[in-house]
Amino acid sequence: MVFLTVAEVASVMRVSKITVYRLVHSGHLPAIRVGRSFRVPEQAVHEFLRDSAAEAVGVEEEAIDQP
């Protein structure tokens, strides 16, 4: 299993480190604590992005279907 730092996750997701910390603290992105820092499983990042993209597409399709 590969773990990424918060900075690496931010780079992959193209968001700020603060956003990654918010996702971790809210429980939307699983992470483990290593000392004073967090490590996020790489697979969890890819799953989060896939689910977020699917959710966004679903919202767009619903908006298109409604008159």
All heavy atoms as a GROMACS GRO file, in nm:
protein
  520
    1MET      N    1   0.085  -0.118   0.000
    1MET     CA    2   0.000   0.000   0.000
    1MET      C    3   0.090   0.124   0.000
    1MET      O    4   0.183   0.134   0.078
    1MET     CB    5  -0.091  -0.002   0.123
    1MET     CG    6  -0.187   0.115   0.127
    1MET     SD    7  -0.301   0.110   0.265
    1MET     CE    8  -0.416  -0.013   0.210
    2VAL      N    9   0.056   0.219  -0.086
    2VAL     CA   10   0.133   0.342  -0.099
    2VAL      C   11   0.059   0.455  -0.028
    2VAL      O   12  -0.062   0.472  -0.047
    2VAL     CB   13   0.154   0.377  -0.248
    2VAL    CG1   14   0.226   0.508  -0.263
    2VAL    CG2   15   0.228   0.265  -0.319
    3PHE      N   16   0.131   0.531   0.052
    3PHE     CA   17   0.074   0.645   0.122
    3PHE      C   18   0.132   0.774   0.069
    3PHE      O   19   0.251   0.780   0.036
    3PHE     CB   20   0.101   0.635   0.272
    3PHE     CG   21   0.023   0.525   0.339
    3PHE    CD1   22   0.078   0.399   0.354
    3PHE    CD2   23  -0.104   0.548   0.386
    3PHE    CE1   24   0.008   0.297   0.415
    3PHE    CE2   25  -0.176   0.447   0.448
    3PHE     CZ   26  -0.120   0.321   0.462
    4LEU      N   27   0.050   0.877   0.061
    4LEU     CA   28   0.092   1.008   0.013
    4LEU      C   29   0.086   1.111   0.126
    4LEU      O   30   0.001   1.101   0.214
    4LEU     CB   31   0.001   1.055  -0.101
    4LEU     CG   32  -0.011   0.962  -0.223
    4LEU    CD1   33  -0.115   1.018  -0.320
    4LEU    CD2   34   0.122   0.945  -0.290
    5THR      N   35   0.173   1.209   0.120
    5THR     CA   36   0.167   1.319   0.215
    5THR      C   37   0.053   1.413   0.174
    5THR      O   38   0.001   1.405   0.062
    5THR     CB   39   0.298   1.398   0.216
    5THR    OG1   40   0.315   1.460   0.089
    5THR    CG2   41   0.417   1.310   0.249
    6VAL      N   42   0.019   1.503   0.262
    6VAL     CA   43  -0.086   1.601   0.232
    6VAL      C   44  -0.046   1.686   0.111
    6VAL      O   45  -0.127   1.713   0.024
    6VAL     CB   46  -0.115   1.689   0.356
    6VAL    CG1   47  -0.203   1.807   0.320
    6VAL    CG2   48  -0.180   1.605   0.465
    7ALA      N   49   0.080   1.723   0.104
    7ALA     CA   50   0.128   1.803  -0.010
    7ALA      C   51   0.115   1.725  -0.141
    7ALA      O   52   0.077   1.781  -0.244
    7ALA     CB   53   0.272   1.847   0.013
    8GLU      N   54   0.148   1.597  -0.138
    8GLU     CA   55   0.136   1.514  -0.258
    8GLU      C   56  -0.010   1.499  -0.300
    8GLU      O   57  -0.042   1.505  -0.419
    8GLU     CB   58   0.200   1.377  -0.235
    8GLU     CG   59   0.351   1.382  -0.222
    8GLU     CD   60   0.412   1.253  -0.175
    8GLU    OE1   61   0.345   1.176  -0.101
    8GLU    OE2   62   0.528   1.228  -0.210
    9VAL      N   63  -0.098   1.479  -0.203
    9VAL     CA   64  -0.242   1.468  -0.232
    9VAL      C   65  -0.292   1.598  -0.294
    9VAL      O   66  -0.365   1.598  -0.393
    9VAL     CB   67  -0.323   1.433  -0.106
    9VAL    CG1   68  -0.472   1.438  -0.134
    9VAL    CG2   69  -0.282   1.297  -0.053
   10ALA      N   70  -0.251   1.711  -0.237
   10ALA     CA   71  -0.292   1.841  -0.290
   10ALA      C   72  -0.247   1.857  -0.435
   10ALA      O   73  -0.322   1.908  -0.519
   10ALA     CB   74  -0.235   1.953  -0.203
   11SER      N   75  -0.128   1.811  -0.465
   11SER     CA   76  -0.076   1.821  -0.601
   11SER      C   77  -0.156   1.733  -0.697
   11SER      O   78  -0.192   1.777  -0.806
   11SER     CB   79   0.071   1.779  -0.602
   11SER     OG   80   0.122   1.780  -0.733
   12VAL      N   81  -0.186   1.611  -0.656
   12VAL     CA   82  -0.264   1.519  -0.741
   12VAL      C   83  -0.404   1.574  -0.765
   12VAL      O   84  -0.455   1.571  -0.877
   12VAL     CB   85  -0.271   1.379  -0.676
   12VAL    CG1   86  -0.372   1.291  -0.747
   12VAL    CG2   87  -0.134   1.314  -0.676
   13MET      N   88  -0.466   1.626  -0.659
   13MET     CA   89  -0.603   1.676  -0.669
   13MET      C   90  -0.612   1.818  -0.723
   13MET      O   91  -0.720   1.866  -0.753
   13MET     CB   92  -0.671   1.668  -0.532
   13MET     CG   93  -0.689   1.526  -0.482
   13MET     SD   94  -0.761   1.519  -0.317
   13MET     CE   95  -0.927   1.573  -0.350
   14ARG      N   96  -0.498   1.884  -0.728
   14ARG     CA   97  -0.491   2.024  -0.772
   14ARG      C   98  -0.576   2.116  -0.684
   14ARG      O   99  -0.655   2.198  -0.734
   14ARG     CB  100  -0.529   2.038  -0.919
   14ARG     CG  101  -0.428   1.967  -1.007
   14ARG     CD  102  -0.455   1.986  -1.151
   14ARG     NE  103  -0.357   1.909  -1.226
   14ARG     CZ  104  -0.302   1.950  -1.337
   14ARG    NH1  105  -0.334   2.065  -1.388
   14ARG    NH2  106  -0.215   1.875  -1.399
   15VAL      N  107  -0.558   2.097  -0.554
   15VAL     CA  108  -0.623   2.182  -0.454
   15VAL      C  109  -0.516   2.224  -0.353
   15VAL      O  110  -0.402   2.178  -0.359
   15VAL     CB  111  -0.738   2.108  -0.382
   15VAL    CG1  112  -0.848   2.070  -0.479
   15VAL    CG2  113  -0.687   1.985  -0.308
   16SER      N  114  -0.553   2.307  -0.259
   16SER     CA  115  -0.457   2.351  -0.158
   16SER      C  116  -0.443   2.245  -0.048
   16SER      O  117  -0.529   2.157  -0.033
   16SER     CB  118  -0.501   2.483  -0.095
   16SER     OG  119  -0.615   2.461  -0.013
   17LYS      N  120  -0.336   2.256   0.029
   17LYS     CA  121  -0.317   2.164   0.142
   17LYS      C  122  -0.428   2.182   0.244
   17LYS      O  123  -0.472   2.085   0.306
   17LYS     CB  124  -0.180   2.186   0.206
   17LYS     CG  125  -0.065   2.142   0.118
   17LYS     CD  126   0.068   2.137   0.191
   17LYS     CE  127   0.108   2.269   0.249
   17LYS     NZ  128   0.243   2.266   0.309
   18ILE      N  129  -0.475   2.305   0.260
   18ILE     CA  130  -0.585   2.332   0.354
   18ILE      C  131  -0.709   2.251   0.316
   18ILE      O  132  -0.777   2.195   0.402
   18ILE     CB  133  -0.619   2.483   0.356
   18ILE    CG1  134  -0.500   2.565   0.402
   18ILE    CG2  135  -0.742   2.511   0.441
   18ILE    CD1  136  -0.459   2.543   0.545
   19THR      N  137  -0.739   2.244   0.187
   19THR     CA  138  -0.854   2.167   0.140
   19THR      C  139  -0.837   2.020   0.173
   19THR      O  140  -0.932   1.954   0.217
   19THR     CB  141  -0.873   2.186  -0.012
   19THR    OG1  142  -0.896   2.324  -0.038
   19THR    CG2  143  -0.990   2.104  -0.064
   20VAL      N  144  -0.717   1.967   0.157
   20VAL     CA  145  -0.691   1.827   0.190
   20VAL      C  146  -0.711   1.805   0.339
   20VAL      O  147  -0.776   1.707   0.380
   20VAL     CB  148  -0.549   1.784   0.147
   20VAL    CG1  149  -0.520   1.641   0.191
   20VAL    CG2  150  -0.531   1.799  -0.004
   21TYR      N  151  -0.658   1.894   0.422
   21TYR     CA  152  -0.680   1.882   0.566
   21TYR      C  153  -0.828   1.884   0.601
   21TYR      O  154  -0.874   1.808   0.686
   21TYR     CB  155  -0.607   1.993   0.643
   21TYR     CG  156  -0.459   1.972   0.657
   21TYR    CD1  157  -0.368   2.060   0.601
   21TYR    CD2  158  -0.409   1.862   0.728
   21TYR    CE1  159  -0.231   2.041   0.614
   21TYR    CE2  160  -0.273   1.842   0.742
   21TYR     CZ  161  -0.184   1.931   0.685
   21TYR     OH  162  -0.050   1.911   0.698
   22ARG      N  163  -0.905   1.968   0.535
   22ARG     CA  164  -1.050   1.974   0.560
   22ARG      C  165  -1.117   1.842   0.523
   22ARG      O  166  -1.206   1.794   0.594
   22ARG     CB  167  -1.113   2.089   0.482
   22ARG     CG  168  -1.081   2.224   0.538
   22ARG     CD  169  -1.146   2.334   0.459
   22ARG     NE  170  -1.108   2.465   0.512
   22ARG     CZ  171  -1.100   2.574   0.441
   22ARG    NH1  172  -1.126   2.574   0.311
   22ARG    NH2  173  -1.064   2.689   0.497
   23LEU      N  174  -1.078   1.785   0.410
   23LEU     CA  175  -1.134   1.656   0.368
   23LEU      C  176  -1.099   1.546   0.467
   23LEU      O  177  -1.182   1.460   0.497
   23LEU     CB  178  -1.084   1.620   0.227
   23LEU     CG  179  -1.137   1.706   0.113
   23LEU    CD1  180  -1.062   1.676  -0.015
   23LEU    CD2  181  -1.286   1.684   0.094
   24VAL      N  182  -0.977   1.548   0.517
   24VAL     CA  183  -0.934   1.447   0.614
   24VAL      C  184  -1.012   1.464   0.745
   24VAL      O  185  -1.067   1.368   0.799
   24VAL     CB  186  -0.781   1.457   0.640
   24VAL    CG1  187  -0.741   1.374   0.761
   24VAL    CG2  188  -0.704   1.412   0.516
   25HIS      N  189  -1.020   1.586   0.795
   25HIS     CA  190  -1.087   1.609   0.923
   25HIS      C  191  -1.237   1.584   0.915
   25HIS      O  192  -1.299   1.543   1.014
   25HIS     CB  193  -1.060   1.751   0.974
   25HIS     CG  194  -0.919   1.769   1.024
   25HIS    ND1  195  -0.871   1.707   1.137
   25HIS    CD2  196  -0.816   1.840   0.974
   25HIS    CE1  197  -0.744   1.740   1.156
   25HIS    NE2  198  -0.707   1.820   1.057
   26SER      N  199  -1.297   1.605   0.799
   26SER     CA  200  -1.441   1.582   0.784
   26SER      C  201  -1.472   1.434   0.763
   26SER      O  202  -1.589   1.394   0.768
   26SER     CB  203  -1.496   1.663   0.667
   26SER     OG  204  -1.446   1.611   0.543
   27GLY      N  205  -1.370   1.353   0.736
   27GLY     CA  206  -1.391   1.211   0.715
   27GLY      C  207  -1.415   1.173   0.570
   27GLY      O  208  -1.436   1.055   0.539
   28HIS      N  209  -1.414   1.269   0.479
   28HIS     CA  210  -1.436   1.239   0.338
   28HIS      C  211  -1.316   1.171   0.274
   28HIS      O  212  -1.330   1.102   0.173
   28HIS     CB  213  -1.469   1.367   0.261
   28HIS     CG  214  -1.605   1.420   0.291
   28HIS    ND1  215  -1.626   1.520   0.383
   28HIS    CD2  216  -1.726   1.385   0.245
   28HIS    CE1  217  -1.755   1.545   0.390
   28HIS    NE2  218  -1.818   1.463   0.308
   29LEU      N  219  -1.199   1.190   0.332
   29LEU     CA  220  -1.076   1.131   0.280
   29LEU      C  221  -1.006   1.061   0.396
   29LEU      O  222  -0.964   1.127   0.492
   29LEU     CB  223  -0.987   1.242   0.221
   29LEU     CG  224  -0.871   1.200   0.133
   29LEU    CD1  225  -0.919   1.121   0.011
   29LEU    CD2  226  -0.794   1.323   0.086
   30PRO      N  227  -0.996   0.928   0.391
   30PRO     CA  228  -0.932   0.856   0.503
   30PRO      C  229  -0.783   0.885   0.509
   30PRO      O  230  -0.718   0.905   0.406
   30PRO     CB  231  -0.959   0.710   0.469
   30PRO     CG  232  -0.980   0.706   0.322
   30PRO     CD  233  -1.038   0.838   0.284
   31ALA      N  234  -0.732   0.889   0.630
   31ALA     CA  235  -0.588   0.915   0.650
   31ALA      C  236  -0.545   0.854   0.782
   31ALA      O  237  -0.627   0.831   0.871
   31ALA     CB  238  -0.560   1.064   0.649
   32ILE      N  239  -0.416   0.831   0.793
   32ILE     CA  240  -0.360   0.786   0.920
   32ILE      C  241  -0.263   0.893   0.968
   32ILE      O  242  -0.207   0.968   0.889
   32ILE     CB  243  -0.289   0.650   0.909
   32ILE    CG1  244  -0.174   0.656   0.809
   32ILE    CG2  245  -0.386   0.540   0.873
   32ILE    CD1  246  -0.085   0.535   0.814
   33ARG      N  247  -0.248   0.898   1.097
   33ARG     CA  248  -0.158   0.996   1.156
   33ARG      C  249  -0.022   0.932   1.177
   33ARG      O  250  -0.012   0.824   1.235
   33ARG     CB  251  -0.217   1.040   1.291
   33ARG     CG  252  -0.150   1.158   1.351
   33ARG     CD  253  -0.234   1.278   1.332
   33ARG     NE  254  -0.154   1.394   1.363
   33ARG     CZ  255  -0.202   1.504   1.410
   33ARG    NH1  256  -0.329   1.516   1.430
   33ARG    NH2  257  -0.123   1.605   1.435
   34VAL      N  258   0.082   0.996   1.128
   34VAL     CA  259   0.219   0.950   1.149
   34VAL      C  260   0.292   1.064   1.217
   34VAL      O  261   0.326   1.165   1.154
   34VAL     CB  262   0.288   0.914   1.015
   34VAL    CG1  263   0.432   0.870   1.040
   34VAL    CG2  264   0.210   0.806   0.941
   35GLY      N  265   0.312   1.049   1.346
   35GLY     CA  266   0.370   1.159   1.423
   35GLY      C  267   0.275   1.277   1.422
   35GLY      O  268   0.161   1.266   1.462
   36ARG      N  269   0.324   1.389   1.370
   36ARG     CA  270   0.241   1.509   1.363
   36ARG      C  271   0.183   1.533   1.225
   36ARG      O  272   0.120   1.635   1.200
   36ARG     CB  273   0.325   1.630   1.404
   36ARG     CG  274   0.367   1.624   1.550
   36ARG     CD  275   0.447   1.745   1.590
   36ARG     NE  276   0.372   1.867   1.562
   36ARG     CZ  277   0.423   1.989   1.565
   36ARG    NH1  278   0.551   2.006   1.594
   36ARG    NH2  279   0.351   2.094   1.541
   37SER      N  280   0.202   1.439   1.133
   37SER     CA  281   0.151   1.458   0.997
   37SER      C  282   0.054   1.347   0.959
   37SER      O  283   0.041   1.248   1.029
   37SER     CB  284   0.268   1.461   0.898
   37SER     OG  285   0.336   1.338   0.898
   38PHE      N  286  -0.014   1.366   0.849
   38PHE     CA  287  -0.110   1.269   0.798
   38PHE      C  288  -0.054   1.203   0.674
   38PHE      O  289   0.019   1.265   0.596
   38PHE     CB  290  -0.242   1.337   0.760
   38PHE     CG  291  -0.324   1.380   0.878
   38PHE    CD1  292  -0.323   1.511   0.921
   38PHE    CD2  293  -0.404   1.289   0.944
   38PHE    CE1  294  -0.399   1.552   1.029
   38PHE    CE2  295  -0.480   1.328   1.052
   38PHE     CZ  296  -0.478   1.460   1.095
   39ARG      N  297  -0.093   1.078   0.653
   39ARG     CA  298  -0.063   1.006   0.530
   39ARG      C  299  -0.195   0.952   0.477
   39ARG      O  300  -0.276   0.897   0.552
   39ARG     CB  301   0.033   0.889   0.553
   39ARG     CG  302   0.170   0.931   0.601
   39ARG     CD  303   0.247   1.006   0.492
   39ARG     NE  304   0.385   1.032   0.529
   39ARG     CZ  305   0.427   1.141   0.588
   39ARG    NH1  306   0.341   1.236   0.621
   39ARG    NH2  307   0.554   1.159   0.617
   40VAL      N  308  -0.215   0.970   0.348
   40VAL     CA  309  -0.340   0.930   0.284
   40VAL      C  310  -0.310   0.816   0.186
   40VAL      O  311  -0.218   0.828   0.104
   40VAL     CB  312  -0.402   1.048   0.206
   40VAL    CG1  313  -0.532   1.008   0.140
   40VAL    CG2  314  -0.423   1.168   0.300
   41PRO      N  315  -0.386   0.706   0.194
   41PRO     CA  316  -0.364   0.598   0.098
   41PRO      C  317  -0.388   0.648  -0.045
   41PRO      O  318  -0.487   0.716  -0.072
   41PRO     CB  319  -0.468   0.493   0.136
   41PRO     CG  320  -0.506   0.524   0.277
   41PRO     CD  321  -0.490   0.673   0.291
   42GLU      N  322  -0.297   0.616  -0.134
   42GLU     CA  323  -0.308   0.662  -0.273
   42GLU      C  324  -0.439   0.615  -0.335
   42GLU      O  325  -0.505   0.691  -0.408
   42GLU     CB  326  -0.189   0.610  -0.354
   42GLU     CG  327  -0.186   0.659  -0.497
   42GLU     CD  328  -0.066   0.610  -0.573
   42GLU    OE1  329  -0.014   0.501  -0.541
   42GLU    OE2  330  -0.022   0.682  -0.664
   43GLN      N  331  -0.479   0.492  -0.306
   43GLN     CA  332  -0.603   0.438  -0.361
   43GLN      C  333  -0.723   0.521  -0.316
   43GLN      O  334  -0.818   0.543  -0.392
   43GLN     CB  335  -0.620   0.292  -0.319
   43GLN     CG  336  -0.738   0.223  -0.381
   43GLN     CD  337  -0.726   0.210  -0.532
   43GLN    OE1  338  -0.617   0.197  -0.585
   43GLN    NE2  339  -0.837   0.217  -0.600
   44ALA      N  340  -0.721   0.570  -0.192
   44ALA     CA  341  -0.831   0.651  -0.140
   44ALA      C  342  -0.844   0.782  -0.217
   44ALA      O  343  -0.955   0.830  -0.240
   44ALA     CB  344  -0.811   0.679   0.008
   45VAL      N  345  -0.732   0.839  -0.257
   45VAL     CA  346  -0.734   0.963  -0.334
   45VAL      C  347  -0.801   0.938  -0.470
   45VAL      O  348  -0.889   1.014  -0.512
   45VAL     CB  349  -0.591   1.019  -0.355
   45VAL    CG1  350  -0.594   1.141  -0.446
   45VAL    CG2  351  -0.528   1.053  -0.222
   46HIS      N  352  -0.761   0.830  -0.537
   46HIS     CA  353  -0.818   0.798  -0.667
   46HIS      C  354  -0.968   0.767  -0.657
   46HIS      O  355  -1.047   0.809  -0.741
   46HIS     CB  356  -0.742   0.684  -0.733
   46HIS     CG  357  -0.600   0.718  -0.765
   46HIS    ND1  358  -0.566   0.821  -0.850
   46HIS    CD2  359  -0.484   0.666  -0.721
   46HIS    CE1  360  -0.434   0.830  -0.858
   46HIS    NE2  361  -0.382   0.737  -0.780
   47GLU      N  362  -1.007   0.696  -0.551
   47GLU     CA  363  -1.149   0.666  -0.530
   47GLU      C  364  -1.228   0.793  -0.504
   47GLU      O  365  -1.339   0.810  -0.556
   47GLU     CB  366  -1.166   0.568  -0.414
   47GLU     CG  367  -1.120   0.428  -0.446
   47GLU     CD  368  -1.123   0.336  -0.325
   47GLU    OE1  369  -1.170   0.378  -0.216
   47GLU    OE2  370  -1.076   0.221  -0.340
   48PHE      N  371  -1.174   0.883  -0.424
   48PHE     CA  372  -1.241   1.008  -0.394
   48PHE      C  373  -1.262   1.089  -0.522
   48PHE      O  374  -1.371   1.141  -0.547
   48PHE     CB  375  -1.160   1.091  -0.294
   48PHE     CG  376  -1.223   1.223  -0.261
   48PHE    CD1  377  -1.323   1.232  -0.165
   48PHE    CD2  378  -1.186   1.338  -0.328
   48PHE    CE1  379  -1.384   1.354  -0.136
   48PHE    CE2  380  -1.245   1.460  -0.301
   48PHE     CZ  381  -1.345   1.468  -0.204
   49LEU      N  382  -1.159   1.097  -0.605
   49LEU     CA  383  -1.171   1.172  -0.730
   49LEU      C  384  -1.271   1.107  -0.825
   49LEU      O  385  -1.351   1.176  -0.888
   49LEU     CB  386  -1.034   1.184  -0.798
   49LEU     CG  387  -0.933   1.273  -0.727
   49LEU    CD1  388  -0.796   1.262  -0.793
   49LEU    CD2  389  -0.980   1.417  -0.724
   50ARG      N  390  -1.268   0.974  -0.834
   50ARG     CA  391  -1.362   0.904  -0.920
   50ARG      C  392  -1.506   0.927  -0.873
   50ARG      O  393  -1.595   0.958  -0.952
   50ARG     CB  394  -1.331   0.754  -0.922
   50ARG     CG  395  -1.420   0.676  -1.019
   50ARG     CD  396  -1.402   0.526  -1.009
   50ARG     NE  397  -1.446   0.482  -0.877
   50ARG     CZ  398  -1.373   0.410  -0.793
   50ARG    NH1  399  -1.250   0.375  -0.825
   50ARG    NH2  400  -1.420   0.373  -0.676
   51ASP      N  401  -1.530   0.912  -0.742
   51ASP     CA  402  -1.664   0.931  -0.687
   51ASP      C  403  -1.711   1.075  -0.702
   51ASP      O  404  -1.827   1.100  -0.732
   51ASP     CB  405  -1.667   0.890  -0.540
   51ASP     CG  406  -1.645   0.740  -0.521
   51ASP    OD1  407  -1.651   0.665  -0.621
   51ASP    OD2  408  -1.618   0.700  -0.406
   52SER      N  409  -1.621   1.170  -0.683
   52SER     CA  410  -1.655   1.312  -0.697
   52SER      C  411  -1.692   1.344  -0.841
   52SER      O  412  -1.786   1.418  -0.868
   52SER     CB  413  -1.539   1.401  -0.653
   52SER     OG  414  -1.516   1.385  -0.516
   53ALA      N  415  -1.617   1.287  -0.936
   53ALA     CA  416  -1.645   1.310  -1.078
   53ALA      C  417  -1.779   1.248  -1.115
   53ALA      O  418  -1.859   1.310  -1.186
   53ALA     CB  419  -1.534   1.253  -1.164
   54ALA      N  420  -1.807   1.128  -1.066
   54ALA     CA  421  -1.933   1.062  -1.096
   54ALA      C  422  -2.050   1.140  -1.036
   54ALA      O  423  -2.155   1.154  -1.099
   54ALA     CB  424  -1.932   0.919  -1.040
   55GLU      N  425  -2.030   1.192  -0.917
   55GLU     CA  426  -2.134   1.272  -0.852
   55GLU      C  427  -2.160   1.401  -0.930
   55GLU      O  428  -2.274   1.441  -0.950
   55GLU     CB  429  -2.091   1.304  -0.709
   55GLU     CG  430  -2.199   1.364  -0.624
   55GLU     CD  431  -2.150   1.382  -0.481
   55GLU    OE1  432  -2.117   1.282  -0.417
   55GLU    OE2  433  -2.147   1.498  -0.436
   56ALA      N  434  -2.055   1.464  -0.978
   56ALA     CA  435  -2.069   1.588  -1.054
   56ALA      C  436  -2.142   1.563  -1.185
   56ALA      O  437  -2.228   1.641  -1.227
   56ALA     CB  438  -1.933   1.650  -1.080
   57VAL      N  439  -2.111   1.454  -1.252
   57VAL     CA  440  -2.178   1.420  -1.377
   57VAL      C  441  -2.324   1.391  -1.351
   57VAL      O  442  -2.411   1.433  -1.426
   57VAL     CB  443  -2.108   1.299  -1.445
   57VAL    CG1  444  -2.190   1.247  -1.561
   57VAL    CG2  445  -1.969   1.338  -1.491
   58GLY      N  446  -2.355   1.322  -1.242
   58GLY     CA  447  -2.493   1.292  -1.206
   58GLY      C  448  -2.573   1.419  -1.181
   58GLY      O  449  -2.688   1.431  -1.223
   59VAL      N  450  -2.514   1.516  -1.117
   59VAL     CA  451  -2.581   1.643  -1.089
   59VAL      C  452  -2.607   1.718  -1.220
   59VAL      O  453  -2.715   1.772  -1.241
   59VAL     CB  454  -2.496   1.730  -0.992
   59VAL    CG1  455  -2.551   1.871  -0.984
   59VAL    CG2  456  -2.492   1.665  -0.856
   60GLU      N  457  -2.509   1.717  -1.309
   60GLU     CA  458  -2.527   1.784  -1.438
   60GLU      C  459  -2.637   1.718  -1.519
   60GLU      O  460  -2.718   1.786  -1.581
   60GLU     CB  461  -2.396   1.783  -1.517
   60GLU     CG  462  -2.290   1.872  -1.458
   60GLU     CD  463  -2.156   1.859  -1.531
   60GLU    OE1  464  -2.152   1.796  -1.638
   60GLU    OE2  465  -2.058   1.914  -1.480
   61GLU      N  466  -2.643   1.584  -1.518
   61GLU     CA  467  -2.746   1.514  -1.593
   61GLU      C  468  -2.884   1.544  -1.537
   61GLU      O  469  -2.979   1.560  -1.613
   61GLU     CB  470  -2.719   1.364  -1.592
   61GLU     CG  471  -2.600   1.324  -1.676
   61GLU     CD  472  -2.567   1.175  -1.666
   61GLU    OE1  473  -2.631   1.104  -1.585
   61GLU    OE2  474  -2.476   1.132  -1.738
   62GLU      N  475  -2.896   1.552  -1.405
   62GLU     CA  476  -3.024   1.585  -1.344
   62GLU      C  477  -3.069   1.725  -1.383
   62GLU      O  478  -3.185   1.749  -1.410
   62GLU     CB  479  -3.016   1.573  -1.192
   62GLU     CG  480  -3.006   1.431  -1.142
   62GLU     CD  481  -2.992   1.423  -0.991
   62GLU    OE1  482  -3.013   1.525  -0.924
   62GLU    OE2  483  -2.957   1.315  -0.943
   63ALA      N  484  -2.976   1.819  -1.388
   63ALA     CA  485  -3.010   1.956  -1.424
   63ALA      C  486  -3.055   1.964  -1.569
   63ALA      O  487  -3.143   2.043  -1.604
   63ALA     CB  488  -2.889   2.047  -1.401
   64ILE      N  489  -2.994   1.884  -1.655
   64ILE     CA  490  -3.031   1.885  -1.796
   64ILE      C  491  -3.169   1.825  -1.816
   64ILE      O  492  -3.248   1.873  -1.898
   64ILE     CB  493  -2.926   1.808  -1.880
   64ILE    CG1  494  -2.794   1.884  -1.878
   64ILE    CG2  495  -2.974   1.785  -2.023
   64ILE    CD1  496  -2.677   1.810  -1.940
   65ASP      N  497  -3.202   1.722  -1.739
   65ASP     CA  498  -3.330   1.653  -1.754
   65ASP      C  499  -3.448   1.739  -1.711
   65ASP      O  500  -3.559   1.721  -1.759
   65ASP     CB  501  -3.331   1.523  -1.674
   65ASP     CG  502  -3.237   1.418  -1.734
   65ASP    OD1  503  -3.202   1.433  -1.853
   65ASP    OD2  504  -3.201   1.323  -1.661
   66GLN      N  505  -3.426   1.833  -1.622
   66GLN     CA  506  -3.537   1.913  -1.571
   66GLN      C  507  -3.561   2.033  -1.661
   66GLN      O  508  -3.468   2.097  -1.706
   66GLN     CB  509  -3.505   1.959  -1.428
   66GLN     CG  510  -3.490   1.839  -1.339
   66GLN     CD  511  -3.505   1.874  -1.194
   66GLN    OE1  512  -3.535   1.988  -1.160
   66GLN    NE2  513  -3.487   1.776  -1.108
   67PRO      N  514  -3.689   2.063  -1.687
   67PRO     CA  515  -3.721   2.177  -1.776
   67PRO      C  516  -3.696   2.310  -1.713
   67PRO      O  517  -3.688   2.332  -1.600
   67PRO     CB  518  -3.871   2.158  -1.805
   67PRO     CG  519  -3.923   2.068  -1.699
   67PRO     CD  520  -3.805   1.992  -1.644
   0.00000   0.00000   0.00000
